[in-house]
Amino acid sequence: MYKCALILAAGQGKRIKSDLPKVLHKVCGKEMVNHVIDTLRKSKIEDINVIVGKGAELVKSNTSSRNVSYSLQEEQLGTGHAVKCAMEFLKDKSGTVAVFNGDAPLIKEDTIVKLFKIHEENNNSATILTSILDDASGYGRIIRSGDEVLKIVEHKDCNEEELKVKEINSGIYCFEIEKLVECLGNLSTNNSQGEYYLTDVIEMLKDKAERVGALVIDHEETLGVNSRLQLSEVEAILRKRINNKHLDNGITIIDPMTTYIGADVEIGQDTIIYPGNVLEGNTKIGKGCTLFPNSRINNSIIGKNVEIQSSVILDSSVGNNTTVGPFAYIRPESVVGDNVRIGDFVEIKKSTIGNNTKVSHLTYVGDSEVGESCNFGCGTVTVNYDGTNKHKTVIGNNSFIGCNTNLISPVTIEDNSYIAAGSTITNDVHSGELAVARAKQRNIEGWVDKRGLIKKK
């Protein structure tokens, strides 16, 4: 059976007090609407339409990589109106459509799968996701007869008996497309809010003796975000869920409360993560790594048995058995090999570092191609910018770069070359050569005394 989904993402969200559309606020490093899209994809729902409104172009630009279509809701006139704005998407389709909220990122993959399954197995025209709450104040109540839903009654319209009902509407539904489309054409704004309510479709279906079912789930999954406080609460729930998944997969997290792992991060077994680490984007960490406190790793691939201390790694890769830090900065488009040492206060920018090379401290390597088994002395700089253009430095295998060396690019240091400490290298160095580029030392006798600089006690 054909399956598709609508995501309601048109609201600005006044209570969240932001120029950014509400659904683009991030939870665990990912926009809320993209959480919903990605969970739908994992649930094998391929045809997804996002209903946009306020900040439509921003929402489109932030979801465009996910291969979804869009419908425009220029005025926000209720949930029913939002779905009516997707009529072009629904036209001529036959099958099942689910309706989700773009500001409710906690919905789980297995819940979506079960929702469609229950809907199909029971031959429902509509199926509602519901929850049981001890205090259902403010929520629409689900009025049932056995397994079948009779109606949804808004809190303010409940009679004394209906107020005792603890099952509430989550605002997430499955519909048979043709029956939904027929009902949408009959929606009206004859209510206190002057809006089109999607819940009215349920009443219309019941008037036609159609079957409406419900699936009860944990209310946590349906939580929406309307304020910064709720955003922080959802963040805490999802972060705990993510950390627990990694703990179950054989990763040691010393203090989950102070460890921040993005939803798409992958981590190998037996990795140990100390407090204060932030792992973001599509980062992949290999097996047996140790992440000591206070590092940030974003969209990077880290090999096996790597140690990282208090460092930043962005959009780069680090090979097996390598150590990084403390206080290293690996900038985007860098490739660090196996058994490499990137030490304290070292910055690597858009460079390749070969296997077994050591860049131990206080060094900048930018726009460079460094071979294997090289050694960088303290204070080395590849001088890659001439004020107008960036240039490349190439360093061959088994080269030794002495302390306080400046390599003025473009320059090539061939295999098995040595650079004397304190040199400024402007010409290529050929294999087997020692390059010395510094002025001869000259000691001037009596210089300090002549200038009256001797300090007397």
PyMOL commands that set and color helices and strands:
alter all, ss='L'
color gray80, all
select helices_A, chain A and resi 14-16+22-24+32-42+56-66+79-84+87-90+109-121+155-157+162-164+177-184+199-207+219-222+228-248+256-258+447-450
alter helices_A, ss='H'
color red, helices_A
select strands_A, chain A and resi 3-9+26-27+30-31+47-52+69-72+96-101+126-132+141-145+148-153+167-176+212-216+252-253+260-261+266-267+272-273+278-280+284-285+290-291+296-298+301-302+307-308+312-314+317-318+323-324+329-330+335-336+341-349+352-353+358-366+368-370+375-376+381-383+393-395+400-401+406-408+411-413+418-419+424-425+434-435
alter strands_A, ss='S'
color yellow, strands_A
deselect
rebuild
show_as cartoon
